[in-house]
Amino acid sequence: MGRASLACLIIPSTLLLCCLCLRDVARAGEFGDVELSAYALGSWPRDQDIFNQGTTVAASIQDGFGAGFKVGIFPSTLRRIVGLEMDSNVHGAAISFPNIANGQTNETGRSDLLISNTTFNLILRYPGERIRPYVGAGIGWSRGTLLNPNIAGRDDTDFGTASAFTHQFLGGVQVLLSPTVRLFGKDRPYSFFLFGEYRHLSSDYHWEGLVIDFRTHYGLVGAGLRF
């Protein structure tokens, strides 16, 4: 397992554990809001030119679906308006393009894609009681994996991976459904909410002999708990 893959596993798990430990601190010390949420996402990538073995051609990128989770902290010292989120998700996609290598046309190049993203987002929100609209921006890293590529002229036939810096812009709204949650027979002071969100993310993947500027729109729907 590479360092990037190991980091993708360790960092989200560590932050999740830290946020769980902060629950009592948040209540007793009025630290602020801690939010844990999970979501499903749809991806609508823009068709882009792709650099394939010395030739630039137009590529078609298919829509995809996936899932993710995020952890947010909104300190009371910032009036719970400004916060930081750690977000991680994974989704599928596929690319196809005219496979022109060494001046010869070799039908169509195709490959499935698996995209994973981990970002840290700065969030600005309106702290309403039931409805909380928000906007934000984030930076992090992304990994694009070619699955079973059918691209003439490439050495790999099973998969190829590329890591890249990524950045995104986002906006959404939370809707509070319940100010308490019943757990283990008792009402707990945890708020349950639903949310919808739009994102635009950019990553540049560089595989061996293959380069693409990946630009995609995301639509998210999910649910979470606020402690």
SERO-4910 file (N, C-alpha, C, O; in steps of 0.05 Angstrom, whole numbers):
BEGIN
 pado doro    nc1    nc2    nc3   cac1   cac2   cac3    cc1    cc2    cc3    oc1    oc2    oc3
  Met    A     17    -24      0      0      0      0     18     25      0     36     27     16
  Gly    A     13     44    -18     29     68    -20     23     88      3      4     85     17
  Arg    A     40    108      5     37    127     26     11    143     24     -2    148     44
  Ala    A      4    150     -1    -21    165     -5    -45    149      3    -63    159     16
  Ser    A    -45    123     -4    -68    106      4    -69    103     34    -91    104     46
  Leu    A    -46     99     47    -45     97     76    -55    122     90    -69    121    109
  Ala    A    -47    145     79    -56    171     90    -86    174     88    -99    184    106
  Cys    A    -97    165     65   -126    168     60   -141    151     81   -164    158     87
  Leu    A   -129    130     91   -143    113    111   -138    124    139   -157    125    155
  Ile    A   -114    131    145   -107    139    173   -118    166    180   -130    169    202
  Ile    A   -115    186    163   -123    213    171   -153    216    176   -160    227    196
  Pro    A   -170    206    157   -199    208    163   -207    194    188   -224    204    204
  Ser    A   -196    170    193   -202    154    217   -194    169    242   -208    169    262
  Thr    A   -170    181    241   -160    195    265   -177    220    271   -183    225    294
  Leu    A   -184    235    250   -201    259    255   -228    251    265   -239    265    282
  Leu    A   -239    229    255   -265    220    264   -264    213    294   -281    220    309
  Leu    A   -243    199    302   -239    192    330   -236    217    347   -247    218    369
  Cys    A   -221    236    338   -217    261    353   -244    276    357   -249    286    378
  Cys    A   -260    276    336   -286    290    338   -305    276    357   -320    289    371
  Leu    A   -303    249    357   -320    235    376   -311    241    405   -328    243    423
  Cys    A   -285    243    409   -275    250    436   -282    279    444   -284    285    467
  Leu    A   -287    296    424   -293    324    430   -322    328    437   -330    350    445
  Arg    A   -339    307    436   -368    311    441   -372    322    470   -387    342    473
  Asp    A   -360    309    490   -364    318    517   -351    345    522   -362    361    537
  Val    A   -329    351    509   -316    377    511   -335    398    500   -338    420    511
  Ala    A   -347    392    477   -365    411    464   -389    418    482   -398    441    483
  Arg    A   -399    398    497   -423    403    514   -414    417    539   -426    437    547
  Ala    A   -393    406    552   -386    417    579   -373    444    577   -378    461    593
  Gly    A   -355    447    557   -339    472    556   -350    491    535   -336    511    530
  Glu    A   -374    486    524   -385    504    503   -364    509    481   -360    531    472
  Phe    A   -351    487    473   -331    489    452   -344    499    426   -332    515    412
  Gly    A   -367    488    420   -381    495    395   -396    471    384   -402    452    399
  Asp    A   -402    471    358   -416    449    345   -396    430    333   -377    438    319
  Val    A   -401    404    337   -387    383    323   -408    368    307   -428    359    318
  Glu    A   -403    365    281   -422    352    263   -409    328    249   -387    330    238
  Leu    A   -424    306    249   -416    282    235   -438    275    214   -462    275    222
  Ser    A   -431    271    189   -452    266    169   -441    247    148   -417    245    143
  Ala    A   -460    234    134   -454    216    112   -473    224     89   -494    236     93
  Tyr    A   -464    218     64   -480    227     41   -475    209     17   -456    194     15
  Ala    A   -494    211     -1   -492    199    -28   -487    222    -47   -496    244    -43
  Leu    A   -472    216    -69   -466    238    -88   -469    228   -117   -466    204   -123
  Gly    A   -475    247   -134   -474    243   -162   -453    261   -174   -449    284   -165
  Ser    A   -439    252   -195   -418    267   -207   -424    271   -237   -432    253   -251
  Trp    A   -421    297   -246   -427    304   -273   -402    318   -285   -400    342   -285
  Pro    A   -382    302   -294   -357    314   -304   -361    328   -330   -379    322   -346
  Arg    A   -344    349   -335   -343    362   -361   -325    346   -379   -304    336   -371
  Asp    A   -334    344   -405   -317    332   -425   -292    350   -429   -295    374   -431
  Gln    A   -269    337   -429   -243    352   -431   -226    340   -453   -229    317   -461
  Asp    A   -207    356   -463   -186    345   -480   -167    328   -462   -162    334   -439
  Ile    A   -157    306   -474   -139    288   -459   -113    285   -475   -114    283   -499
  Phe    A    -91    285   -461    -65    281   -473    -58    252   -472    -53    241   -450
  Asn    A    -57    239   -495    -52    210   -496    -28    204   -513    -29    205   -538
  Gln    A     -5    197   -500     19    188   -514     28    207   -536     34    198   -559
  Gly    A     28    233   -530     38    253   -548     18    266   -565     24    284   -581
  Thr    A     -8    258   -563    -29    270   -579    -51    280   -561    -59    266   -543
  Thr    A    -62    303   -567    -85    314   -552   -110    309   -568   -113    318   -591
  Val    A   -129    296   -555   -155    290   -568   -178    296   -549   -173    299   -525
  Ala    A   -202    299   -560   -225    304   -543   -234    278   -530   -236    257   -542
  Ala    A   -240    280   -504   -249    257   -488   -277    261   -478   -285    284   -472
  Ser    A   -291    239   -475   -318    239   -463   -316    226   -436   -305    204   -434
  Ile    A   -327    239   -416   -326    228   -388   -354    224   -379   -371    243   -379
  Gln    A   -361    200   -370   -388    193   -362   -393    201   -334   -375    205   -317
  Asp    A   -419    205   -328   -428    211   -301   -422    187   -282   -418    164   -291
  Gly    A   -422    193   -256   -417    171   -237   -431    176   -211   -442    198   -206
  Phe    A   -431    156   -194   -444    158   -168   -425    147   -146   -408    130   -152
  Gly    A   -429    156   -121   -412    147   -100   -423    155    -73   -447    161    -70
  Ala    A   -405    156    -53   -414    162    -25   -390    174    -10   -367    172    -19
  Gly    A   -396    186     12   -375    198     28   -384    205     56   -408    201     63
  Phe    A   -366    216     72   -373    226     99   -357    251    105   -336    256     92
  Lys    A   -365    267    124   -350    290    132   -354    296    162   -374    288    174
  Val    A   -334    309    173   -333    317    201   -328    347    202   -309    357    190
  Gly    A   -345    362    216   -343    391    218   -341    401    246   -354    389    264
  Ile    A   -326    422    250   -323    435    277   -328    465    273   -315    478    257
  Phe    A   -347    475    289   -355    503    288   -352    515    316   -370    513    332
  Pro    A   -329    528    322   -324    538    349   -343    560    358   -351    577    342
  Ser    A   -349    560    383   -366    581    395   -352    608    394   -366    629    394
  Thr    A   -326    608    395   -311    633    394   -315    648    368   -311    672    366
  Leu    A   -322    633    347   -329    644    321   -359    645    316   -368    647    294
  Arg    A   -374    643    338   -403    645    338   -416    623    322   -438    626    312
  Arg    A   -401    601    318   -411    578    303   -418    586    274   -433    571    260
  Ile    A   -407    607    264   -411    616    237   -390    606    218   -395    598    196
  Val    A   -365    606    228   -342    597    212   -332    570    224   -330    567    248
  Gly    A   -327    551    206   -318    525    215   -300    511    195   -295    521    173
  Leu    A   -289    488    204   -271    472    187   -283    444    184   -291    432    204
  Glu    A   -283    434    159   -293    407    154   -271    390    142   -254    400    126
  Met    A   -270    365    150   -254    345    136   -274    327    121   -293    317    133
  Asp    A   -269    324     95   -288    309     78   -273    288     62   -251    293     52
  Ser    A   -286    265     59   -274    243     43   -296    229     28   -317    223     39
  Asn    A   -291    223      2   -311    209    -14   -298    193    -36   -274    196    -42
  Val    A   -314    176    -49   -305    159    -71   -328    156    -90   -351    153    -82
  His    A   -322    155   -116   -343    151   -136   -331    140   -162   -307    141   -166
  Gly    A   -348    130   -179   -340    118   -204   -344    138   -227   -357    158   -225
  Ala    A   -331    131   -250   -334    147   -275   -323    129   -297   -315    106   -292
  Ala    A   -322    140   -321   -310    125   -344   -302    146   -365   -315    167   -368
  Ile    A   -281    140   -380   -272    158   -402   -270    142   -428   -265    118   -428
  Ser    A   -274    156   -450   -270    144   -476   -260    167   -494   -267    190   -491
  Phe    A   -243    159   -514   -231    179   -532   -219    165   -556   -213    141   -555
  Pro    A   -215    180   -578   -202    168   -602   -173    160   -594   -158    177   -586
  Asn    A   -166    135   -597   -140    126   -589   -120    129   -612   -116    111   -629
  Ile    A   -107    153   -613    -88    159   -634    -60    158   -622    -53    176   -606
  Ala    A    -45    137   -628    -18    134   -617      2    131   -640     -2    115   -658
  Asn    A     24    145   -638     45    144   -658     35    149   -687     44    137   -706
  Gly    A     15    168   -688      5    175   -714    -15    156   -726    -23    160   -749
  Gln    A    -23    135   -712    -41    116   -722    -66    115   -705    -65    117   -680
  Thr    A    -89    112   -718   -115    110   -703   -120     81   -695   -122     64   -713
  Asn    A   -124     76   -670   -129     49   -660   -156     48   -647   -159     43   -623
  Glu    A   -177     54   -663   -204     53   -654   -209     73   -630   -200     96   -632
  Thr    A   -221     63   -608   -228     80   -586   -215     71   -560   -216     47   -554
  Gly    A   -202     89   -546   -191     82   -520   -212     85   -498   -228    105   -499
  Arg    A   -213     67   -480   -234     67   -459   -221     58   -432   -202     43   -431
  Ser    A   -233     68   -411   -226     59   -384   -247     68   -364   -258     90   -366
  Asp    A   -252     50   -345   -268     58   -322   -249     74   -303   -225     71   -303
  Leu    A   -261     91   -287   -247    108   -268   -258    104   -240   -282    102   -236
  Leu    A   -240    104   -220   -248    105   -192   -234    130   -180   -210    131   -180
  Ile    A   -250    149   -171   -240    174   -161   -244    175   -131   -267    170   -121
  Ser    A   -224    181   -115   -226    185    -87   -215    213    -80   -193    220    -89
  Asn    A   -229    227    -62   -221    255    -55   -221    257    -24   -238    247    -11
  Thr    A   -201    272    -14   -201    280     14   -193    309     15   -172    317      5
  Thr    A   -211    326     26   -206    355     27   -212    366     55   -226    354     71
  Phe    A   -200    389     60   -206    405     84   -219    430     75   -207    446     59
  Asn    A   -243    435     84   -260    457     74   -264    478     96   -270    472    119
  Leu    A   -261    503     88   -269    526    105   -297    533     99   -304    539     76
  Ile    A   -314    533    119   -343    537    116   -353    563    129   -345    569    152
  Leu    A   -369    577    115   -383    601    126   -413    596    124   -423    591    102
  Arg    A   -427    598    147   -455    591    147   -472    611    163   -461    626    179
  Tyr    A   -498    610    158   -517    625    174   -528    607    196   -540    587    190
  Pro    A   -523    614    221   -530    596    243   -560    598    251   -566    604    274
  Gly    A   -578    591    232   -606    591    239   -614    567    256   -598    549    260
  Glu    A   -637    569    268   -646    547    285   -654    522    270   -646    500    277
  Arg    A   -669    525    248   -678    502    233   -665    500    205   -660    478    195
  Ile    A   -659    522    192   -648    522    165   -621    537    166   -620    560    175
  Arg    A   -600    524    156   -573    536    156   -561    534    128   -548    514    122
  Pro    A   -563    555    112   -549    556     87   -519    561     92   -512    573    112
  Tyr    A   -502    551     74   -473    554     77   -459    554     50   -469    544     30
  Val    A   -435    566     50   -417    565     27   -389    558     38   -383    561     62
  Gly    A   -371    550     20   -344    543     29   -326    537      6   -333    538    -18
  Ala    A   -301    532     13   -280    525     -6   -261    506      8   -257    507     32
  Gly    A   -248    489     -8   -230    469      4   -207    461    -13   -208    465    -38
  Ile    A   -186    451     -1   -163    440    -15   -157    413     -3   -164    407     19
  Gly    A   -143    396    -19   -135    370     -9   -121    354    -31   -107    365    -48
  Trp    A   -126    328    -31   -114    311    -51   -134    292    -62   -155    286    -50
  Ser    A   -129    282    -86   -147    265   -100   -131    242   -113   -107    246   -119
  Arg    A   -144    219   -117   -131    197   -130   -149    187   -152   -173    181   -147
  Gly    A   -139    185   -176   -154    174   -199   -142    147   -207   -118    145   -212
  Thr    A   -158    127   -208   -149    100   -215   -162     91   -241   -187     90   -243
  Leu    A   -146     83   -261   -156     71   -285   -161     42   -280   -144     27   -271
  Leu    A   -186     33   -286   -193      5   -281   -198     -9   -308   -214      0   -324
  Asn    A   -183    -31   -313   -185    -46   -337   -183    -28   -362   -201    -29   -379
  Pro    A   -163    -12   -365   -161      6   -388   -157    -10   -414   -143    -30   -415
  Asn    A   -170     -1   -435   -166    -12   -462   -155     10   -480   -170     22   -495
  Ile    A   -129     16   -477   -116     38   -490    -91     28   -504    -72     21   -491
  Ala    A    -92     27   -530    -69     17   -546    -44     34   -541    -46     58   -540
  Gly    A    -21     21   -538      4     35   -534     12     37   -505     35     46   -500
  Arg    A     -5     30   -486      2     31   -457     11      4   -448      2    -17   -458
  Asp    A     30      4   -429     40    -21   -418     21    -35   -399     18    -59   -399
  Asp    A      7    -18   -383    -10    -30   -362    -37    -39   -375    -48    -25   -392
  Thr    A    -46    -62   -367    -72    -72   -378    -93    -76   -356   -116    -81   -363
  Asp    A    -86    -73   -331   -105    -78   -309   -113    -52   -296   -137    -46   -294
  Phe    A    -94    -36   -286   -101    -11   -273    -77      7   -272    -54     -1   -276
  Gly    A    -82     33   -267    -61     53   -263    -72     74   -245    -95     81   -246
  Thr    A    -55     85   -227    -64    105   -208    -47    130   -211    -24    130   -219
  Ala    A    -60    153   -204    -47    179   -204    -58    195   -181    -83    197   -178
  Ser    A    -41    208   -166    -49    226   -144    -46    255   -153    -28    261   -169
  Ala    A    -63    272   -143    -63    300   -152    -73    319   -130    -89    311   -113
  Phe    A    -63    343   -130    -75    364   -113   -103    371   -124   -107    370   -148
  Thr    A   -121    377   -106   -148    383   -114   -159    407    -99   -151    412    -76
  His    A   -177    421   -111   -191    443    -97   -220    444   -106   -227    434   -127
  Gln    A   -237    455    -89   -265    455    -95   -279    480    -82   -269    492    -63
  Phe    A   -302    486    -93   -320    506    -83   -347    493    -78   -355    475    -93
  Leu    A   -362    502    -57   -386    488    -50   -407    507    -38   -400    529    -29
  Gly    A   -431    498    -38   -453    513    -26   -476    493    -20   -480    474    -35
  Gly    A   -490    498      2   -512    479      8   -530    490     30   -528    514     38
  Val    A   -547    473     40   -565    481     62   -571    457     79   -575    434     70
  Gln    A   -571    461    106   -580    441    125   -608    447    135   -615    470    138
  Val    A   -623    426    140   -650    429    151   -652    412    176   -649    387    174
  Leu    A   -656    424    199   -658    410    224   -685    395    226   -706    408    222
  Leu    A   -684    369    231   -709    354    234   -717    349    263   -740    349    270
  Ser    A   -697    346    280   -702    341    308   -680    352    326   -657    348    320
  Pro    A   -687    367    348   -667    378    365   -655    357    385   -636    363    398
  Thr    A   -668    333    386   -658    312    403   -659    285    388   -674    283    369
  Val    A   -643    266    396   -642    240    385   -645    219    407   -631    221    428
  Arg    A   -663    200    404   -667    180    424   -648    156    420   -649    142    400
  Leu    A   -630    153    439   -610    131    439   -610    116    465   -610    129    487
  Phe    A   -611     90    464   -610     73    488   -632     80    508   -628     80    532
  Gly    A   -656     87    497   -679     92    513   -680    120    525   -697    125    542
  Lys    A   -661    138    518   -661    164    529   -658    185    506   -646    180    485
  Asp    A   -670    208    511   -668    231    492   -641    244    496   -635    254    518
  Arg    A   -625    245    475   -598    257    476   -599    284    463   -614    289    444
  Pro    A   -583    303    473   -583    330    462   -567    332    436   -550    350    433
  Tyr    A   -572    314    417   -559    314    391   -580    322    370   -602    311    370
  Ser    A   -573    340    353   -592    348    332   -588    331    307   -566    326    299
  Phe    A   -610    323    295   -610    307    271   -618    325    248   -638    339    249
  Phe    A   -602    325    226   -608    343    203   -604    329    177   -589    309    175
  Leu    A   -617    339    156   -613    331    129   -599    354    114   -601    377    123
  Phe    A   -585    348     93   -572    370     78   -571    363     48   -570    340     40
  Gly    A   -569    384     32   -564    382      3   -541    401     -3   -539    422      9
  Glu    A   -525    393    -23   -501    409    -28   -492    407    -57   -495    386    -70
  Tyr    A   -482    429    -68   -470    429    -95   -440    435    -92   -431    451    -75
  Arg    A   -423    421   -108   -395    426   -108   -384    427   -137   -395    415   -155
  His    A   -362    441   -140   -347    441   -165   -318    435   -157   -306    450   -142
  Leu    A   -307    413   -168   -280    403   -160   -262    402   -184   -271    395   -206
  Ser    A   -236    408   -180   -216    407   -201   -192    391   -193   -182    395   -171
  Ser    A   -183    372   -209   -159    356   -205   -146    351   -232   -159    349   -252
  Asp    A   -119    350   -232   -104    344   -256    -89    317   -252    -71    316   -236
  Tyr    A    -98    297   -267    -86    270   -264    -64    265   -286    -69    272   -309
  His    A    -42    254   -277    -19    248   -295    -12    219   -292      3    211   -275
  Trp    A    -24    202   -310    -16    174   -311      7    172   -331     15    192   -344
  Glu    A     19    149   -334     40    145   -353     30    148   -381     14    131   -390
  Gly    A     39    169   -395     30    174   -423      2    184   -426     -8    185   -448
  Leu    A    -11    191   -404    -39    199   -405    -44    221   -384    -38    217   -360
  Val    A    -55    243   -393    -60    266   -375    -88    277   -380    -96    280   -403
  Ile    A   -102    283   -359   -129    296   -362   -133    316   -340   -126    311   -317
  Asp    A   -145    339   -347   -154    359   -327   -183    352   -320   -201    358   -335
  Phe    A   -186    340   -297   -212    330   -289   -228    353   -275   -219    364   -255
  Arg    A   -251    360   -286   -269    381   -275   -297    369   -273   -308    358   -292
  Thr    A   -308    370   -249   -334    357   -245   -352    373   -227   -342    387   -209
  His    A   -378    370   -231   -398    380   -213   -408    357   -196   -412    335   -206
  Tyr    A   -413    363   -170   -424    343   -152   -450    353   -141   -454    376   -136
  Gly    A   -469    334   -138   -493    339   -123   -495    319   -100   -492    295   -104
  Leu    A   -499    329    -76   -499    312    -52   -526    313    -37   -539    334    -37
  Val    A   -534    291    -26   -556    291     -7   -547    272     16   -536    251     12
  Gly    A   -552    281     41   -543    265     63   -557    273     89   -575    289     90
  Ala    A   -547    260    111   -558    264    137   -536    265    157   -514    253    153
  Gly    A   -541    278    180   -519    280    200   -529    286    228   -553    291    232
  Leu    A   -511    285    247   -516    292    275   -499    315    283   -476    317    276
  Arg    A   -511    333    298   -497    356    309   -496    353    340   -517    350    353
  Phe    A   -471    353    351   -468    350    380   -464    377    394   -460    377    418
***
